[in-house]
């Protein structure tokens, strides 16, 4: 029953936006812990607070019994007077809604009063400020408007600004390009915060406000924001509401230090625990006070009650890029639930499957797909207690790749279903589609067995730590056994492939050797053929040259005289061996030796290769003057000469 009352309290605060826990418990006690009665008591439908106490019957519109509320994360408040804050907030909810937003804008030491409709956007406000203050929209630096929530399309009423909210407007000294602004907003800022000789390394997106960083430091160190004394923040007007991208921090890392402000006493924290009495239907509320040592009644007392606040969702609506959505989910999950959270994979589901299931068997891991849903009352408990358990974290870190996704928005839900269908098939997509909301969140365990990647089991959010660990260990044992079998098969397959590869390499080497021999033989044959062709070509050229010389010599030979002509010299020429015949020719007695030599050259016996020898006396006629007549050389009237090779 105690857990049921905690759930009723969280739902009541989520619906009524009453942040004061004591006030919320008071209203629930008055309504005997009837959620609908308490809501109608605080938020009467006719807008008149006296109607809730009027005994007369009125037509009251009842709230639907099916109420699904996001259970928000709680942060300690930063206020001096909790009663005053609670009363003012309660009064604001009972007051009639104001359709207009009134603002006081400080610019250049002047105050400009601006009144706009609550449905106006931040962009409309900036255009109005451009008219009133003369600062162009592209150079406006506004603080006090809500930090990262104040996007251009956000309506003023959605920023929950107090009446007559004070804004500070400053013109940027240098005009920043849109792409530079976008780059800064998407940059991850690494803050090294030194707190009393202990250093914390925090990573934040550029859209994080300084106030949110200070709240996180409070969660880590128990130093309330009002007691924090900082060193290292740049001097920026309206620093607390300024996003990190516009605070002028050093990149990629920035050094900060914080300490408790001097003179501030330690405070005591009141933890409200709701328990149910076993002998009464109505449970009582006990307050357990944990007083810090050294606290006295005369010291300054700061009672910090846990407050609920509307949290930033784990994923933006209508994510367009799956990888960027996963990165955003991982960052916001760590921001909301602290450092003791799983290390979520920052990439697409297909990449996560490749990283976990599609590697060699000995390197594979299980894939855990965490599916979150903000409208499930089990989400915060599952994330903070189960996923934050040290044993669970160690098991996931050692054996799993963890992929996270938020199914709250329909477009994001459809994107994941499409990605699952493409990666794992329609059956896996149908499994996710059929997950009931009352059993969300869910952790899907995906493994690869026998060449199939599929969902092995689904662990729903309505389990305890032991059941979650049991499910993880069971899947791990099944996976380890299958992985060992596949690793053995892979080793055998690798051995066979190695033998086959060695055989192929030996065969290739043999082929290369044979091919090399063939190449050498072919090259030698080509060289021999080339040499023969060259010799034949030279021979043909030589023959052609000789033929040309013979033709030329034959052209120069004088005509042979008739046998009866006077002064005829008959020359008989003996051919060199192996020829045994002779050549005979008639010449005029006054013909020259050159004519005889031309005749012999025309028959293929040029004087460069052959000598012409007279018989008696023996002499080499080629040494004589070519212009000498045959008669002068005593070759008249007849003579026999011999040819000898030189």
C-alpha positions as CSV (number, residue, x, y, z in Angstrom):
1,X,0.0,0.0,0.0
2,X,2.9,2.3,0.7
3,X,4.1,2.0,-2.9
4,X,0.5,2.6,-4.1
5,X,0.4,5.9,-2.1
6,X,3.8,6.9,-3.5
7,X,2.3,6.4,-6.9
8,X,-0.9,8.3,-6.0
9,X,1.2,11.2,-4.6
10,X,3.3,11.4,-7.8
11,X,0.2,11.3,-10.0
12,X,-1.5,14.0,-7.9
13,X,1.5,16.3,-8.1
14,X,1.9,15.6,-11.8
15,X,-1.7,16.6,-12.5
16,X,-2.1,19.5,-10.2
17,X,1.5,20.8,-10.5
18,X,1.7,21.3,-6.7
19,X,5.4,21.1,-6.0
20,X,5.1,21.3,-2.2
21,X,5.1,17.7,-1.0
22,X,3.6,18.6,2.4
23,X,0.7,20.5,0.7
24,X,0.1,17.6,-1.7
25,X,-0.1,15.1,1.2
26,X,-2.4,17.5,3.1
27,X,-4.9,17.5,0.2
28,X,-4.7,13.7,-0.2
29,X,-5.2,13.1,3.5
30,X,-8.3,15.4,3.4
31,X,-9.6,13.3,0.5
32,X,-8.7,10.0,2.3
33,X,-6.2,9.3,-0.5
34,X,-8.8,9.3,-3.2
35,X,-7.0,10.7,-6.2
36,X,-10.1,11.9,-8.1
37,X,-11.6,13.5,-5.0
38,X,-8.3,15.3,-4.2
39,X,-8.0,16.5,-7.7
40,X,-11.6,17.9,-7.8
41,X,-11.0,19.4,-4.4
42,X,-7.9,21.3,-5.6
43,X,-9.1,22.0,-9.1
44,X,-12.9,22.5,-9.0
45,X,-14.4,22.5,-12.5
46,X,-16.4,25.6,-12.1
47,X,-13.3,27.7,-11.1
48,X,-14.8,28.6,-7.7
49,X,-12.8,27.4,-4.7
50,X,-15.8,27.6,-2.4
51,X,-17.7,25.0,-4.6
52,X,-15.6,22.2,-3.2
53,X,-16.9,22.9,0.3
54,X,-20.5,23.7,-0.6
55,X,-22.9,21.0,0.6
56,X,-25.4,21.8,-2.2
57,X,-25.5,19.6,-5.2
58,X,-23.8,20.9,-8.3
59,X,-23.2,19.5,-11.7
60,X,-19.4,18.7,-11.5
61,X,-17.6,17.2,-14.5
62,X,-15.6,14.2,-13.2
63,X,-12.1,13.4,-14.4
64,X,-11.7,10.2,-16.4
65,X,-10.7,7.2,-14.3
66,X,-8.0,6.2,-16.8
67,X,-5.2,8.6,-15.9
68,X,-1.7,8.1,-17.2
69,X,0.8,10.5,-15.8
70,X,4.5,10.9,-16.4
71,X,6.2,10.5,-13.0
72,X,8.8,13.2,-13.0
73,X,12.2,13.1,-11.5
74,X,12.6,15.2,-8.4
75,X,15.2,17.8,-7.6
76,X,15.7,19.7,-4.3
77,X,14.2,23.1,-4.5
78,X,16.2,26.3,-4.2
79,X,13.9,28.7,-2.3
80,X,14.1,30.3,1.1
81,X,10.4,30.1,2.1
82,X,8.7,26.9,1.1
83,X,5.4,27.9,2.6
84,X,5.2,31.1,0.7
85,X,6.2,29.5,-2.6
86,X,3.6,26.8,-2.1
87,X,0.9,29.2,-1.3
88,X,1.6,31.4,-4.2
89,X,1.7,28.5,-6.6
90,X,-1.6,27.2,-5.2
91,X,-3.1,30.6,-5.7
92,X,-1.9,30.7,-9.2
93,X,-3.7,27.5,-10.1
94,X,-6.9,28.7,-8.5
95,X,-6.8,32.0,-10.3
96,X,-8.4,32.5,-13.7
97,X,-6.0,32.0,-16.6
98,X,-4.6,35.2,-18.1
99,X,-4.5,35.1,-21.9
100,X,-1.8,37.8,-21.9
101,X,1.8,37.7,-20.8
102,X,3.2,40.9,-19.3
103,X,7.0,41.4,-19.4
104,X,9.5,44.0,-18.3
105,X,12.5,44.1,-20.6
106,X,15.7,45.8,-19.4
107,X,17.8,47.1,-22.4
108,X,20.4,49.9,-22.4
109,X,19.5,51.0,-18.8
110,X,15.8,51.4,-19.8
111,X,12.8,49.3,-18.9
112,X,10.3,48.5,-21.7
113,X,7.0,47.1,-20.7
114,X,5.7,44.5,-23.2
115,X,2.3,42.9,-23.2
116,X,1.6,40.1,-25.6
117,X,-0.9,37.2,-26.1
118,X,0.1,34.0,-24.4
119,X,-0.2,32.2,-27.8
120,X,2.6,34.4,-29.3
121,X,5.8,32.7,-29.9
122,X,9.4,33.7,-28.9
123,X,10.0,34.8,-32.5
124,X,7.0,37.2,-32.2
125,X,8.4,38.5,-29.0
126,X,11.8,39.2,-30.6
127,X,10.2,41.0,-33.5
128,X,8.3,43.2,-31.0
129,X,11.5,43.9,-29.1
130,X,13.2,44.9,-32.3
131,X,10.5,47.6,-32.8
132,X,10.7,48.8,-29.2
133,X,14.4,48.5,-28.4
134,X,16.0,48.8,-31.9
135,X,18.0,45.6,-31.5
136,X,17.8,43.4,-34.6
137,X,16.5,39.9,-34.0
138,X,19.7,38.2,-35.2
139,X,21.7,40.1,-32.6
140,X,19.4,39.8,-29.6
141,X,20.7,38.1,-26.5
142,X,17.8,37.4,-24.1
143,X,18.2,36.1,-20.6
144,X,15.4,35.1,-18.2
145,X,13.1,33.6,-20.8
146,X,13.5,29.9,-19.9
147,X,16.9,28.8,-21.2
148,X,16.8,25.9,-23.7
149,X,13.0,25.8,-23.7
150,X,12.7,29.2,-25.3
151,X,13.0,28.0,-28.9
152,X,11.7,30.3,-31.7
153,X,8.5,28.3,-32.0
154,X,7.8,28.0,-28.3
155,X,4.7,29.9,-27.1
156,X,5.1,32.4,-24.2
157,X,2.4,30.7,-22.2
158,X,4.3,27.4,-22.4
159,X,7.4,28.9,-20.7
160,X,5.5,29.3,-17.4
161,X,6.8,32.8,-16.9
162,X,5.8,34.6,-13.6
163,X,3.7,37.7,-13.9
164,X,5.7,40.8,-14.9
165,X,8.7,38.6,-15.6
166,X,11.9,40.6,-15.9
167,X,14.0,39.9,-19.0
168,X,17.4,41.3,-20.0
169,X,18.1,42.2,-23.6
170,X,21.6,42.8,-24.8
171,X,22.9,43.3,-28.4
172,X,25.5,40.8,-29.4
173,X,28.9,42.6,-30.1
174,X,29.5,40.4,-33.1
175,X,26.9,38.9,-35.4
176,X,27.0,35.1,-35.2
177,X,26.2,33.1,-38.2
178,X,23.3,30.6,-38.1
179,X,25.7,27.7,-38.8
180,X,28.0,28.8,-36.0
181,X,25.0,29.0,-33.6
182,X,23.9,25.5,-34.6
183,X,27.4,24.2,-34.2
184,X,27.7,25.6,-30.7
185,X,24.3,24.3,-29.7
186,X,25.2,20.7,-30.8
187,X,28.7,20.9,-29.3
188,X,29.4,18.8,-26.2
189,X,30.9,20.9,-23.4
190,X,33.2,19.1,-20.9
191,X,33.2,20.8,-17.5
192,X,35.9,19.9,-14.9
193,X,34.3,21.1,-11.7
194,X,36.5,21.1,-8.6
195,X,34.6,20.7,-5.3
196,X,36.6,20.7,-2.1
197,X,39.6,18.8,-3.6
198,X,37.3,16.4,-5.6
199,X,37.0,16.8,-9.3
200,X,33.9,16.0,-11.3
201,X,34.0,15.7,-15.1
202,X,30.6,16.5,-16.6
203,X,29.6,16.5,-20.2
204,X,26.6,18.6,-21.4
205,X,25.1,19.6,-24.7
206,X,25.3,23.3,-25.7
207,X,21.5,23.7,-24.9
208,X,22.0,23.0,-21.2
209,X,21.5,26.1,-19.0
210,X,23.9,27.2,-16.3
211,X,21.1,26.9,-13.7
212,X,20.6,23.2,-14.7
213,X,24.4,22.6,-14.2
214,X,24.2,24.1,-10.7
215,X,21.2,21.9,-9.9
216,X,23.2,18.9,-11.0
217,X,26.1,20.0,-8.8
218,X,23.6,20.1,-5.9
219,X,22.6,16.5,-6.6
220,X,26.3,15.5,-6.5
221,X,27.5,17.5,-3.5
222,X,24.5,18.4,-1.4
223,X,25.5,22.1,-1.6
224,X,22.2,24.0,-2.4
225,X,22.4,26.4,-5.4
226,X,21.9,29.4,-3.1
227,X,25.0,28.3,-1.1
228,X,27.2,27.7,-4.1
229,X,30.1,30.0,-4.6
230,X,31.5,29.6,-8.1
231,X,34.8,30.5,-9.8
232,X,35.3,30.3,-13.5
233,X,32.0,31.3,-15.0
234,X,32.3,34.1,-17.6
235,X,30.7,37.4,-16.8
236,X,27.5,37.0,-18.8
237,X,24.3,39.0,-17.9
238,X,21.5,36.7,-16.7
239,X,24.0,33.8,-16.4
240,X,21.7,31.3,-14.8
241,X,19.3,31.3,-17.7
242,X,22.0,31.3,-20.3
243,X,22.7,28.2,-22.3
244,X,26.3,26.9,-22.3
245,X,26.6,27.6,-26.0
246,X,26.2,31.3,-25.4
247,X,28.1,31.5,-22.1
248,X,31.5,32.0,-23.6
249,X,33.1,28.8,-22.2
250,X,36.4,27.4,-23.4
251,X,36.3,24.5,-25.8
252,X,36.7,21.6,-25.6
253,X,37.1,21.7,-21.8
254,X,36.4,24.4,-19.2
255,X,37.7,24.5,-15.6
256,X,35.3,25.5,-12.8
257,X,35.4,25.4,-9.0
258,X,32.6,25.6,-6.4
259,X,32.5,25.8,-2.6
260,X,30.0,26.4,0.0
261,X,29.5,30.1,0.6
262,X,31.2,31.3,3.9
263,X,28.8,31.7,6.9
264,X,26.2,29.3,5.5
265,X,25.3,26.6,8.0
266,X,24.7,23.0,7.1
267,X,21.1,22.2,6.7
268,X,18.9,19.3,7.6
269,X,17.0,17.3,5.0
270,X,13.4,16.1,5.8
271,X,12.7,12.8,4.1
272,X,9.0,12.0,3.9
273,X,8.3,8.3,4.0
274,X,4.7,7.1,3.5
275,X,3.9,3.9,5.4
276,X,0.7,2.0,5.9
277,X,-0.5,1.1,9.4
278,X,-1.4,-2.6,9.6
279,X,-4.3,-2.1,11.9
280,X,-6.0,0.8,10.2
281,X,-7.5,1.4,6.8
282,X,-6.1,4.9,6.8
283,X,-2.4,5.0,6.8
284,X,-0.4,7.6,8.7
285,X,2.4,9.7,7.6
286,X,5.7,9.6,9.5
287,X,8.4,12.2,9.0
288,X,11.9,10.9,9.6
289,X,14.4,13.7,10.2
290,X,18.0,13.2,9.5
291,X,19.7,16.0,11.3
292,X,23.3,16.9,10.3
293,X,25.7,16.7,13.1
294,X,26.4,20.1,14.7
295,X,23.0,21.5,13.9
296,X,21.3,23.7,16.5
297,X,18.0,25.5,16.7
298,X,19.7,28.9,16.8
299,X,21.5,28.4,13.5
300,X,20.1,29.3,10.2
301,X,17.7,26.5,9.2
302,X,17.1,25.5,5.6
303,X,14.6,22.7,5.2
304,X,14.8,21.4,1.6
305,X,11.8,19.4,0.5
306,X,11.8,17.2,-2.6
307,X,10.0,19.0,-5.4
308,X,8.7,17.6,-8.6
309,X,9.3,19.4,-11.9
310,X,8.4,18.9,-15.5
311,X,11.4,17.2,-17.0
312,X,12.9,17.4,-20.4
313,X,11.8,14.2,-22.4
314,X,14.5,11.7,-23.1
315,X,14.1,12.3,-26.8
316,X,12.8,15.2,-28.9
317,X,9.5,14.8,-30.7
318,X,9.7,13.6,-34.3
319,X,13.4,12.7,-34.5
320,X,14.5,12.8,-38.1
321,X,17.9,11.1,-37.7
322,X,18.1,7.8,-35.8
323,X,21.8,8.2,-34.8
324,X,21.3,11.8,-33.5
325,X,18.2,10.5,-31.6
326,X,20.2,7.8,-29.9
327,X,22.9,10.3,-29.0
328,X,20.3,12.7,-27.5
329,X,18.7,9.8,-25.6
330,X,22.0,8.7,-24.0
331,X,22.9,12.3,-23.0
332,X,19.4,13.1,-21.5
333,X,19.2,9.7,-19.8
334,X,22.5,10.3,-18.0
335,X,21.4,13.9,-17.1
336,X,18.2,12.7,-15.6
337,X,19.3,9.5,-13.8
338,X,22.9,10.3,-13.0
339,X,26.2,8.6,-13.8
340,X,25.2,5.1,-12.6
341,X,23.4,4.3,-15.8
342,X,24.2,1.9,-18.7
343,X,26.5,3.1,-21.4
344,X,24.1,3.5,-24.3
345,X,25.2,2.9,-27.9
346,X,25.3,6.1,-29.8
347,X,24.3,5.1,-33.4
348,X,21.7,3.4,-35.4
349,X,20.1,0.0,-34.5
350,X,21.8,-1.5,-37.6
351,X,25.2,-0.2,-36.4
352,X,24.5,-1.7,-32.9
353,X,23.7,-5.1,-34.5
354,X,26.9,-5.0,-36.5
355,X,28.9,-4.1,-33.3
356,X,27.3,-6.8,-31.2
357,X,26.0,-9.7,-33.4
358,X,27.8,-9.6,-36.7
359,X,31.4,-9.9,-35.4
360,X,33.4,-13.1,-35.2
361,X,31.9,-15.5,-32.6
362,X,34.6,-14.9,-30.0
363,X,34.1,-11.1,-30.2
364,X,30.3,-11.1,-30.2
365,X,28.1,-9.6,-27.4
366,X,24.5,-9.6,-26.6
367,X,22.4,-6.7,-27.8
368,X,20.1,-5.1,-25.2
369,X,17.5,-2.8,-26.6
370,X,16.0,-0.6,-23.9
371,X,12.6,0.8,-24.8
372,X,11.4,3.8,-22.7
373,X,8.0,5.3,-22.4
374,X,7.3,8.5,-20.4
375,X,3.7,7.6,-19.8
376,X,4.5,4.4,-17.9
377,X,4.5,4.8,-14.1
378,X,7.2,2.1,-14.0
379,X,9.8,4.0,-16.0
380,X,11.5,6.0,-13.2
381,X,11.7,3.1,-10.8
382,X,13.1,0.8,-13.5
383,X,15.7,3.3,-14.7
384,X,16.8,4.6,-11.3
385,X,16.7,1.4,-9.2
386,X,17.0,-1.6,-11.6
387,X,19.2,-0.1,-14.4
388,X,21.2,1.8,-11.7
389,X,22.0,-1.4,-9.7
390,X,25.7,-2.1,-9.7
391,X,25.3,-5.8,-10.5
392,X,23.1,-5.0,-13.5
393,X,25.5,-2.3,-14.7
394,X,28.5,-4.6,-14.5
395,X,26.6,-7.4,-16.3
396,X,25.5,-5.1,-19.1
397,X,29.0,-3.4,-19.4
398,X,30.8,-6.7,-19.7
399,X,28.5,-8.7,-22.0
400,X,26.0,-6.3,-23.7
401,X,25.8,-3.5,-26.3
402,X,22.9,-1.4,-24.9
403,X,20.8,0.5,-27.4
404,X,18.2,2.9,-26.0
405,X,15.1,4.5,-27.6
406,X,12.0,6.5,-26.4
407,X,8.7,5.3,-27.8
408,X,6.6,8.1,-26.2
409,X,6.1,10.1,-29.4
410,X,4.3,8.2,-32.2
411,X,6.7,9.4,-34.9
412,X,9.7,8.1,-32.9
413,X,7.8,4.9,-32.3
414,X,7.2,4.4,-36.0
415,X,10.9,5.2,-36.8
416,X,12.1,2.4,-34.4
417,X,9.5,-0.1,-35.8
418,X,10.7,0.7,-39.3
419,X,14.4,0.3,-38.3
420,X,13.6,-3.0,-36.5
421,X,11.7,-4.3,-39.5
422,X,14.6,-3.6,-41.8
423,X,17.2,-5.1,-39.4
424,X,15.4,-8.0,-37.8
425,X,12.3,-8.6,-39.8
426,X,8.5,-8.1,-39.3
427,X,8.2,-10.7,-36.5
428,X,10.5,-8.6,-34.2
429,X,8.7,-5.4,-35.2
430,X,5.4,-7.1,-34.2
431,X,6.8,-8.1,-30.9
432,X,7.6,-4.5,-30.0
433,X,4.3,-3.3,-31.4
434,X,2.4,-5.6,-29.0
435,X,4.2,-4.5,-25.8
436,X,1.5,-3.3,-23.4
437,X,2.0,0.2,-21.9
438,X,1.4,-1.0,-18.4
439,X,4.4,-3.3,-18.6
440,X,6.7,-0.7,-20.1
441,X,9.6,0.0,-20.1
442,X,11.1,-3.1,-21.6
443,X,14.5,-4.6,-22.2
444,X,14.8,-6.7,-25.4
445,X,17.7,-9.2,-25.5
446,X,18.9,-9.9,-29.0
447,X,21.4,-12.6,-29.9
448,X,22.8,-14.3,-33.0
449,X,22.5,-18.1,-33.0
450,X,23.1,-20.3,-36.0
451,X,23.4,-17.4,-38.4
452,X,20.1,-15.9,-37.3
453,X,19.8,-12.6,-35.4
454,X,16.6,-12.5,-33.4
455,X,14.9,-11.5,-30.2
456,X,15.7,-14.1,-27.5
457,X,13.6,-12.7,-24.6
458,X,11.7,-9.6,-23.4
459,X,12.2,-8.3,-19.8
460,X,9.3,-6.0,-18.9
461,X,9.4,-3.1,-16.5
462,X,7.3,-4.8,-13.8
463,X,10.1,-7.0,-12.5
464,X,12.5,-6.7,-9.6
465,X,16.3,-6.6,-9.5
466,X,16.6,-10.3,-9.0
467,X,14.3,-11.1,-11.9
468,X,16.1,-8.7,-14.1
469,X,19.5,-10.2,-13.2
470,X,18.1,-13.7,-13.6
471,X,16.9,-12.9,-17.1
472,X,20.2,-11.4,-18.1
473,X,22.2,-14.3,-16.7
474,X,19.9,-16.8,-18.4
475,X,20.3,-15.1,-21.7
476,X,24.1,-14.9,-21.1
477,X,24.4,-18.6,-20.4
478,X,22.4,-19.5,-23.5
479,X,24.5,-17.1,-25.5
480,X,27.8,-18.3,-24.1
481,X,27.0,-21.9,-25.0
482,X,26.0,-21.0,-28.5
483,X,28.9,-18.6,-28.9
484,X,31.4,-21.4,-27.8
485,X,29.9,-23.8,-30.4
486,X,30.0,-21.2,-33.1
487,X,33.6,-20.3,-32.1
488,X,34.6,-23.9,-32.4
489,X,32.9,-24.2,-35.8
490,X,34.7,-21.0,-36.9
491,X,38.0,-22.4,-35.8
492,X,37.5,-25.6,-37.7
493,X,36.3,-23.6,-40.7
494,X,39.3,-21.4,-40.4
495,X,41.6,-24.4,-40.2
496,X,40.1,-25.9,-43.4
497,X,40.3,-22.6,-45.1
498,X,43.9,-22.2,-44.0
499,X,44.8,-25.6,-45.5
500,X,42.9,-24.8,-48.7
501,X,44.6,-21.5,-48.8
502,X,48.1,-23.0,-48.4
503,X,47.3,-25.6,-51.1
504,X,46.0,-22.8,-53.4
505,X,49.2,-20.8,-52.7
506,X,51.4,-23.8,-53.5
507,X,49.4,-24.5,-56.7
508,X,49.7,-20.8,-57.6
509,X,53.5,-20.9,-56.9
510,X,53.8,-23.9,-59.2
511,X,51.8,-22.2,-61.9
512,X,53.9,-19.1,-61.5
513,X,57.1,-21.2,-61.9
514,X,55.7,-23.0,-65.0
515,X,54.5,-19.7,-66.3
516,X,58.0,-18.2,-65.7
517,X,59.7,-21.1,-67.6
518,X,57.3,-20.7,-70.4
519,X,57.9,-17.0,-70.5
520,X,61.7,-17.6,-70.6
521,X,61.3,-20.2,-73.4
522,X,59.0,-18.0,-75.3
523,X,61.3,-15.1,-74.9
524,X,64.3,-17.1,-76.2
525,X,62.2,-18.3,-79.1
526,X,61.2,-14.8,-79.9
527,X,64.8,-13.6,-79.7
528,X,65.9,-16.5,-82.0
529,X,63.2,-15.7,-84.5
530,X,64.0,-12.0,-84.3
531,X,67.7,-12.9,-85.0
532,X,66.7,-15.1,-87.9
533,X,64.5,-12.4,-89.3
534,X,67.2,-9.8,-88.9
535,X,69.7,-12.1,-90.6
536,X,67.3,-12.8,-93.4
537,X,66.6,-9.2,-93.7
538,X,70.3,-8.4,-93.9
539,X,70.8,-11.1,-96.4
540,X,68.0,-9.9,-98.5
541,X,69.3,-6.4,-98.3
542,X,72.8,-7.6,-99.2
543,X,71.3,-9.6,-102.1
544,X,69.4,-6.6,-103.2
545,X,72.6,-4.5,-103.0
546,X,74.6,-7.1,-104.9
547,X,71.8,-7.3,-107.5
548,X,71.8,-3.6,-107.9
549,X,75.6,-3.6,-108.2
550,X,75.4,-6.4,-110.8
551,X,72.8,-4.5,-112.8
552,X,74.8,-1.3,-112.6
553,X,78.0,-3.2,-113.7
554,X,76.1,-4.9,-116.6
555,X,74.9,-1.5,-117.7
556,X,78.5,-0.3,-118.0
557,X,79.8,-3.3,-119.9
558,X,80.4,-2.4,-123.6
559,X,78.7,-4.3,-126.3
560,X,80.3,-7.6,-127.3
561,X,81.9,-7.3,-130.8
562,X,81.2,-9.8,-133.5
563,X,83.6,-12.7,-133.9
564,X,84.8,-11.5,-137.4
565,X,85.4,-8.0,-136.3
566,X,89.0,-6.7,-136.3
567,X,91.0,-6.2,-133.1
568,X,88.9,-8.6,-131.0
569,X,90.3,-9.8,-127.7
570,X,89.0,-13.1,-126.5
571,X,89.1,-13.4,-122.8
572,X,88.5,-16.7,-121.0
573,X,87.8,-16.6,-117.3
574,X,88.2,-19.7,-115.0
575,X,85.8,-19.7,-112.1
576,X,86.9,-20.4,-108.6
577,X,86.1,-23.8,-107.0
578,X,83.8,-25.6,-106.7
579,X,82.9,-24.3,-110.2
580,X,84.7,-26.1,-113.0
581,X,83.4,-24.2,-116.0
582,X,84.6,-21.0,-117.6
583,X,83.3,-17.7,-118.8
584,X,84.2,-16.4,-122.3
585,X,83.7,-12.9,-123.7
586,X,84.9,-10.9,-126.6
587,X,86.1,-7.3,-126.1
588,X,87.7,-4.7,-128.4
589,X,91.4,-4.5,-128.0
590,X,91.0,-0.9,-127.0
591,X,88.5,-1.7,-124.2
592,X,89.8,-1.0,-120.7
593,X,90.4,-3.3,-117.8
594,X,87.4,-1.7,-116.1
595,X,85.2,-3.2,-118.8
596,X,86.5,-6.7,-118.0
597,X,86.0,-6.1,-114.3
598,X,82.4,-4.8,-114.9
599,X,81.7,-7.9,-116.9
600,X,82.9,-10.1,-114.1
601,X,80.9,-8.0,-111.6
602,X,77.7,-8.4,-113.7
603,X,78.2,-12.2,-113.4
604,X,78.5,-11.9,-109.6
605,X,82.2,-11.7,-109.1
606,X,82.9,-8.1,-108.0
607,X,86.5,-7.1,-107.6
608,X,85.8,-6.4,-103.8
609,X,85.5,-10.1,-103.3
610,X,87.5,-11.6,-106.1
611,X,91.0,-11.1,-107.7
612,X,91.6,-11.5,-111.4
613,X,94.9,-13.3,-112.0
614,X,96.6,-13.5,-115.4
615,X,98.2,-16.9,-116.2
616,X,101.6,-15.8,-117.5
617,X,103.3,-13.9,-116.1
618,X,101.1,-14.3,-112.9
619,X,99.8,-11.0,-111.8
620,X,96.8,-9.5,-110.1
621,X,95.0,-7.5,-112.7
622,X,92.8,-5.8,-110.1
623,X,95.9,-4.0,-109.0
624,X,96.4,-2.5,-112.4
625,X,95.0,0.8,-113.5
626,X,91.3,0.3,-114.5
627,X,91.8,2.6,-117.5
628,X,94.5,0.4,-119.1
629,X,93.5,-1.2,-122.3
630,X,93.3,-4.9,-122.8
631,X,95.9,-4.6,-125.5
632,X,98.3,-2.7,-123.2
633,X,97.8,-5.4,-120.5
634,X,98.7,-8.0,-123.1
635,X,95.3,-9.6,-123.0
636,X,95.1,-9.3,-126.8
637,X,94.3,-11.2,-129.0
638,X,93.3,-13.8,-126.4
639,X,94.1,-14.7,-122.8
640,X,92.9,-16.9,-120.0
641,X,92.5,-15.4,-116.5
642,X,91.5,-17.0,-113.2
643,X,89.2,-15.8,-110.4
644,X,90.3,-16.1,-106.8
645,X,88.4,-15.2,-103.7
646,X,90.0,-12.6,-101.6
